[in-house]
Each structure stands twice: as structure tokens, then as C-alpha cells.
């Protein structure tokens, strides 16, 4: 499978998110900048930002694929794959945050519109993940499979297991609506912390998989409900800012 074919599932989601932002911006471009900044006073606190990003970029969907991909590898190879996948994922998130924020700003999209787009993405993804939480998982591969090589660290581990399309969208929107440089540093620090958690979980995956295989789905379901509520809260704040509510 070529790189383009592997990236095809990413393209519709990214196109929809950017198109929604652009269309909404054209409809609301007349909003005064002062009202925009005043209305966005209800910024998400760091704990809520962490919860949202942890659900989208955290270990809930990583531990299973990582255990399967490294089943035939020794500990040294598994750890190298973990380190490389986190390095690829972190670099991709950095580039996406910088380029995405710059592109959104170049379109002069009002902050409430970006917040509304982000809230819709968070809500829909949270609802989808919540409904799929306990669906049957794909069967494991045949025993005695050949050891993996380092290529799996890039695909499918870093992309799309760790860095999901909606995770990138969330980072871009949160960076774009951040009111100042300090808030952007907070978002960046949270992303780094989540990547370190992912690395630790992958390093310990073989030892903790029996326990985490039970705990993570339950915790993910509970936090998924929280994410649905947070997505609705962001939508409500954005609509209130724009005078719709």
C-alpha cells in the first residue's frame, strides 16, 4: 500500500473541518473584533484542555495496536518502536499546530467561528467514540508472526493510532483560539505531557495490558461523556459570543 493510499482516510475529515471553518467565517466576517475577544472570556481551563486532548491523543487507542504490532518483537525493538512513534507523532503535531494556526489566521476567521468548528468536531468525535467504545475489536493476528520492523513506528502506529485526524484538528483549533502566547504554551505543554504518557504506556504495555485492557475502556467511556459535554459547552459559548443564543 502506497503512502497516498494510507493517507486517504485522513483527507475527508481534514477537508470537512477546514471547509466548515471557511464557510462559517464568510458568513460571520462582519463581527467586531472587540466583541469577539470579550465574548471568548469563558476560555477552557487547562484541566479541560488536558481532558479533551488526552481523549483524542492519549493512550486509550494506542495500547491495543501497539501490543499487536510488537507481538513478535523483543523488548529492545518494542522500545525503539515506541520512541520513534512518539518522535514522529510529536513532530507531526508541532508542524500541524504551526501551519494550521497560520492558515486559519490568514483566512481571517473570527475566534468564535473557530471555537464553534472545534466544538462541533469534539462533540461529534466524542459521541462516535462513546458509541463505539464496547464494539467488538478486530481479531488478533496469527501466532508466530514475523517480528515487526521500525517502519510500523510511522504507520500505522504514529499515524493514525497516536495522531488522529480529529486530534490534529483539536490542537489546531485550541492553538488558534488561545488568547495569548502563554495560553498557547499551556496547550503545547499539555500535548508534550500526553506524548510522554503515551510513551510510558507503550514501554509498559506488555506488563500492564491485562489490567489496562479492562480499565481503559471503562475510563474512556466515563471521560467520553465528559468530552461530549465539553464539546457542547464550547458550542454554547461560541453561539453566545456570536449573539445566536
N, C-alpha and C positions, 0 to 999 in steps of 0.2 A: 504494500500500500504506500503511495507516494505521500509526501508531506502535505500537499494541497488537499488530497483526499481526506487525510486525518483532520485537517483544519476546517473542512466543510461544515461540520456540526456547529462550529463556533460562529460562523458568519451570519446566519439569520438573526440570532439573538443580539449581536452587536449592531447589526444594521437597524433592527427594530428600535433598540434603545436610542441610537443617535437620531434616527428619523423622528421619533416621538419628541425628543428634545427640540429638534429644529422646527417642527411644525408648531409645537406649543409656543416656542419663542416668538415666531412670527405673529401669532395671534395676540400676544401679550407684550409686545415690544414697547408699547406706549406707557407702560407703568413707570412712575417716577422712581429714581434710584433711592431717594431718601426713604420713601415708603417701603421699598424693598428691604433695605437694611433694618429699619425699625421693626418690620413685621417678622424678621427672622431672629428675633431676640430669643425665641424658645429653642436654642440650639440643643442638640442631643448632648447629654453629659458623657464623659469618657467611658463610664461603665456601660452605657447603652451602645456606644460605638463599638466597644470591645465585643459585646454580645452579638451584634449584627455581623461583624467581620469574623468572629470566631465560628459562627454557624456556617458562613459561606466559604471560609478559607481554612478552617480548623480541621482537627483530626477525625471528625465523625465519618467522613467518606474516604479516609486515607488508609486506615489501619487494615481494613479488609483487602483492598487491592495490593497494598504493599506486601502483606503476608503471602498472597497468592503469587505475586511476581517474583518474590525472592525465595520461594519454597525450595528450590534446588541449589541455593547459594549457601556458602559458608558465612559465618558471622562477619568476617572481614569484607567480603564482597557486598553483603547486605548493607553494612555500614557505609561503604563507599557510595552505593546507590542512593542511600538516604541523604548523604551530604550533597551529592551532585544534584539530586532532585530539588532540594531546598535552595541551592545556589541558583539553579535555573528559574525556579518559581519566584525567588526574591528579585532577581534581575528583571524578569518579565513584569512584575508588579511595579517596580520602580519606573521602568520605561512607560508603562501604561498610564501611571499616575501623572507623570510629567507631560507626556504628549497629549493625553486625554484632556487634562485641565487646560492646556494651551489651546487645543482645538475648540473646546467648548467656549472659552473666553473669546476666541476670535470670531465666533458667531454672535457675540453679544447677547447670550442667552441670560435672561434675568435669573437671579438666585432662586426665587420661589419656583420657577419653572423647572430648574434643575432638581430642586428638592422634591417637587411633585413627581418627576420622572423616576428619581431614586426611590421614593416611597412606593410607587407602583411596582417597580422591579422587586424590591424587598418583599412586598406583600405577596405578589404572585409566586415568587420563588419559595417563600416560606410556606405558603399554602400547598404548593405542589410537593415539596419535600415532606411536609407533615402527613399528607395523604398517602405518600409512597413509603413512609417510614417502615412499615411492617410487611411490605410486599415481599414475595419470595425472591431470594437472591440467586444469581446465576450459579449453576453447579460448578464445583471446583474442577480444575483441570486434572488430567490423568496422573496418577502417582508415578514417580520416577522420571519426571520430565527433565529435560536438559537444563543445566544451570543457566540463569539469565546473563546477559552481558550488560555493560554500562549504558547501552542505548535506551534501556527501559527507564532510566532516570529522567530522560527528557520526555518521551512519550511511551506509555500513557500515564506515567506517574506525575511528573511536574505538570503536564498538560494532558488531559483535563482533570486529573484526580485532585491535585492541590489547587492549582489556579483555574477556577471555573470561570466561564464567561460572565456569569452574574456576579462573581466575586470581583472581577476586574471592574465591572460597571459600578459596583458599590464603592470601591476605592476611588474611582474617578469622580463620582458624584460627591462623596464626602470631602475629598480634597478641594473640589470646586466650590462647595458651599461653605467651606471653612472661613470664618470671618477675618482671620489674620494668620500671620506666619506661625505664631505659637500654636494655634489650633491645628494647623497642618502638620507641625512637628509631632503633636499628640497622636494624630491619625497614623503618621509614619511609624512612631514608636510602638503603637498597638499592633501594626502589621508585622513589625520585626519580632515582637513578643510572641505573636501567634505562630510565626515561622519557626521560632525556637521551640515552642511547644510541639509543633509537628515533628521536628527533628528528634526531640526526646521520645515521643511516642513511637516513631519508627525504629529508633535504636532499641527500644524495649518491647517491640511488637511481639516477638516470639514468646516472651515471658508473660506478658500481660494479656495476650489475645483471648484466652479462655474467659477471663474476668471481664475485660473491656468489651468483648463481644456481646455481653449481656447488659452492661452498664451504659455503654454509649448509645444504643438505640433508645433506651428509656430516657436518658438525659437529653438526647437530641429531640425527642418528642415533646418533652416539657419546655425546652428552650425554643422549640419551633413555634409553640403557641405564643411565647413572648415575642418572637420575631414578627409574627402576624400582627400582633397588637402594636409593635413599634412601627411597622410599615404603615398601618392605618393612622398612627399618631403623626407621622411625617406628612402624610397626605392631608390630614386635617389642618396641620399648621400651615402648609403651603396654600391650601384653598382659603384659609382665613386671611393670610397675608395678601392674597390677590383680591380679597373682597367678595369671594364667591359665597362664603359662609358668614 
